[in-house]
Amino acid sequence: MFSEKKILIGIAGGIAAYKAAELVRQFKKNSAKVRVMMTQAALNFITPLTLGTLSENPVLLDLFSQEENQSTVHIDWARWPDVIILCPATLNVVGKIASGIADDAVTTTILASTAPVIFCPAMNKEMYANKIYQANQEKLISNGYHFVAPGKGELACGEEGWGRLAELEDILSEAKRVLFGDQALKGKKVLITAGPTREPIDPVRFISNRSSGKMGFALAEAAVMRGADVTLVSGPGCLKPFPGIRFISVQTATEMANQVAGCLPEADVLVMAAAVSDYRPKVSSARKIKKDDVGFAIEIERNDDILLKASENKGSRIHVGFSVETENEIENSLCKLRKKDLDLIVVNNPLEDGSGFEWDTNKVCLIDKAERVERYPLLSKSELADRILDKMIGLLKTEQ
Ligand SMILES: Cc1cc2nc3c(=O)[nH]c(=O)nc-3n(C[C@H](O)[C@H](O)[C@H](O)COP(=O)(O)O)c2cc1C
């Protein structure tokens, strides 16, 4: 993922410093070149030997050491990276950088660098809530620095609250966004649906389908990577949304329809990647239906068609639909495209190998409003998400 990218990891003196070792390992595993610099306080928590071994590079500790035979070591280190990640970032180091204090190797290198910097704060909850800390963080954000917000939970001091170092997975995702993202969708509000819906029969049973949500989640990630303001409305599943996404979790088609209706007036783009159940039981029993030997029938009724409803007040909004067809794919999808006034429809056939629900790959064709059909080879869902977004960006440009 980070092939040949140069990552400089700064470690400050917080208890979460030990997690930086795993971060170094993860970047190395993803083919990045990694260097580490540490504050003097960090030396109390983790050794340079560990980090030098994992990064396979010498660790920068001291501005004034002549070991590398360089008099301006901080400038050489500041020019080297594609991104700097301060993990953990202490209250102290955030305050120093926000105030332009450069009194050690880490702060001097960061302030001398033009590379993007990602701060990963970790501290006690009261330190994190401290107004001086918050003001410093705000100042850095308004100066273009990036932050990965800490999580909530049990802290090393035994207290509970906000201040735990973010998950390493989230830090890697932010690095990916900062390094590879672009701003083609900046200022655009993109509303995406994903996953299946569940239509309850009784408290323990439901009607659903095999959708995993992978395609919708991949689209949401790709849209964030391009600077969009993304809302993802998803049915039940086990996927974690990419950081930066506004995530709304729903169960039924009716809940999904309500959430979409609420977000729609603001949206520039609607992508309906969810596999919304067409039908729901007419009656959902409040108690578990007992088995007997006679059997039972479920009377079902239609759910609203979310895309069809959205087309009533479409305006200049771009609508992208998905179609799952096991026969007459093109003709059936063209009918949907026309009936629902879509700008683009993604057609897939789950009977094709590697295609459709649950797979990490998909083989689709795209049909646009002008009814041009483009067939794609088997692609990963994230590659496909990028292709769909390329099309969407083209459509947004035509609308402007
Ligand atoms: C056991 C221990 C744990 C600490 N953990 C944190 C922490 O998680 N976050 C933080 O901001 N400061 C923490 N501190 C305080 C910092 O180590 C202290 O502010 C230090 O000056 C930070 O130096 P640096 O920012 O140059 O690394 C801790 C101190 C001790 C003794």
The ligand as an ORCA input file, in Angstrom:
! r2SCAN-3c Opt
* xyz 0 1
  C       4.181      7.415     33.267
  C       3.925      8.650     32.464
  C       3.045      8.592     31.427
  C       2.763      9.728     30.673
  N       1.886      9.644     29.638
  C       1.602     10.755     28.933
  C       0.669     10.693     27.869
  O       0.099      9.636     27.568
  N       0.411     11.807     27.161
  C       1.007     13.013     27.455
  O       0.700     14.002     26.807
  N       1.915     13.099     28.458
  C       2.220     12.009     29.202
  N       3.129     12.086     30.225
  C       3.779     13.369     30.471
  C       4.920     13.603     29.507
  O       5.840     12.541     29.552
  C       5.604     14.942     29.813
  O       4.699     16.005     29.594
  C       6.841     15.134     28.978
  O       7.408     16.405     29.250
  C       6.555     15.035     27.480
  O       7.733     15.298     26.764
  P       7.774     15.271     25.170
  O       6.532     15.911     24.711
  O       8.986     16.067     24.810
  O       7.937     13.862     24.769
  C       3.419     10.961     30.986
  C       4.310     11.001     32.042
  C       4.561      9.876     32.785
  C       5.521      9.952     33.937
*
